[in-house]
């Protein structure tokens, strides 16, 4: 059975104000909570750590070293 890109996580390169798709997919995982984040809902990430975050609160705590 063939898997569609909706079945797999995307691989992204995170820049300061954008990201680039390295491997197609429909979602990524939050680096802290493990929550699935659909690409169309992805708003928070760290270019330095190359990680995605599900919410602004999670991103803030992670970047302050509290997560």
N, C-alpha and C positions, 0 to 999 in steps of 0.2 A: 504494500500500500504506500502510495506517495504521500508525503507530508507537505502541507501547504505552509507558506510563511506565517500564517495565522496561528500555527501550532507551535512555533518556536520563538524564542526570545531574539530580539535584534541585538546586534553588537554595534555600539556607537563609539565615536570619538567625540569627546566633549571639549568644546572650545569655550571661551569666555562668554559669548552671547549666542551661541548656536551649537548644534551638534551635527555630525556627519555620519550617515549610515555606512558601516563597514560590512555588515551582514544583514540582509533583510529580515524582518520579523515585525510582529504587531505590538510587541511590548518589551519592557525591560523590568528588572527587579530592583526594588529599593535596597540600597546597600546596607541599611540599618535594620529595617523591619522585614525585609523579604517580600513585601507586598508587590503584586503585579501592577505595573504602571503602563497603561496603553500609551503608545507613542503620541497620540493626539492630546493626551492629558499631561505629558511630561513638561514640567515647568521649572524644576529645581534640580541642579546638578553641580558637581565640582569639577572644573577643568583640571585643577591641581591633583585631585585624588582619582579622577576618571571614574566617578560614581554618580548614580542617580538617587534621588530622594523623593519619597511619596508626598511629603508636605513641607511647607516652609518651616514649620516648627522642628521637624526632624533635621532638615538641612542646617538650620541655625545651631541646634545642639551639637551636631556632628562637627561643624566647622569651628565651634568653640571648644571642641574636645570633650564634650559632655556625653556623647553617645557612643 
